[in-house]
Amino acid sequence: MPRQAPDTFFGVVQPGDTLVPTADMPVIARVDGNVCGESSTQEADGTIIYVIEVAADEAGVSDGCGAAGRTVTFQVGDQMMATTAEWDSSDAENLTLQAESQQETRTIHLPMIMR
C-alpha cells in the first residue's frame, strides 16, 4: 500500500516578545505531542521563512502523526508558536508562524470614585 502524502506548510516566521527569528533555527511540527516533521528556517530577501512536511499517521513509521482534523502545533527554536493548523494533505498551506506571547497579563481593579 502506498504511503499517504504529508501535509506541507510554508510561510514567514514573525518575531515575538521573546523570539527573534534567524536563519537555521530548528522548526518542529507536532501532532498530539508526537514529533511529525522537522526542518529549519531560511532567509529570503531579509525575511525569515520556513517549509516543513508533517508526516501522515502510519503504523510503525510515524505513529500518532497527521490525519484529517488533527491539530498541528509548531515550535521554532525553543519557542512554541501560537499558530496552529489542521492537518490536511490535499495541498500545501501558506501559514505565518507567530510566537506565543510571553508577556504576563495583569488586571488591576481600581475603586470607583463618585462626586
N, C-alpha and C positions, 0 to 999 in steps of 0.2 A: 504494500500500500504506500503511495507517495506521501511524503511529509507535507503537512499543511504549511502554507506560506506564513512568514512572520508579519507582524504589523510594523510599519516603518513610520517613525516620527522624525521631523526635522524642523529647524527654526532657529530663532535668536534666543540667547540666554541673557536675560535682563539682570542688571545689578540690583542688589537689595541692601538692606540695613547692614548685613554682615557678609555680603558676597560681592566681590569684585572679580567678575569672570575674566579669565585669561586663557590663552591657547594651551592645549594639552592638559586641561583638567579632566579627571575621570567623570564620565556620565554613566549612571547606573539606573536601569529601569527594573521595577519590582512589581509583581502581581501577588497579592496576599502574602507579602514578606519574602517571597522567593525571588532571587536574582534571575531575571529572564532576558537581560540584554546589557551589554557593556560597550562603551565607546569612549571617545574623548572629544573635547571642544576643539574648534579650529578658528582661526582668524581669517575673515574675508572682508577686505576693504575697511579695516578698522572695527569691524563688528564681530563679536564672538558668537559663533553658531555651533550647531551640533546636528548629527544624524545618528539615529540608533534604531536597530531592529530588535523587536520584542518577540521572543520565540512563542510559538503556539504550545499549548499543553500537549505533551506527547509522552506516553508512558516510557519510563526508562531513559529518556533523553532530556526532557525539560518538564518534569512533573510539576504540576501546580502553576504553570505559566498561563499564557493567554488563551482565552476562549471568549466567545461573544458575550458582551455585557460585563466582563470582569474589569475592575479598575486598575489602571497602571499608574504607579507613582514614580517620581523621578528624584534623583539626587545628583548634584553637581559638586565635585569636591567632597567636603564633609557637610554640605548644606542641603537639607531637604527642600524640595521645591513645593510651593503652594499649588502649582499647576498639576492637575491630574487629567487622565483621559480614559475613555472607554476603549477596550481592545476590540479591534475590527480590522481584519487583514484584507479587506476588499480594496483599499487603496492607501497610499501614503498620506499622512496628515501633517500639515504645517501647524506647529504648535509652539508658541512662545513660552519659554520656561521662566517663571518668576519665583524668586526665593520667598520662603515664609518670612514674615515679619518677626524680628526678634525684639521689637520694642514692647515694653510692658504697658498694658492698658490700665489706667487708673481712673477711678471715678471719685470725684470729690463732691460731697454733699455740703452745700452752704445753707445757712439759715435764711429764711425769707424775712426781709425787713420791710415793714409797712409803716407809713407815716400817717 
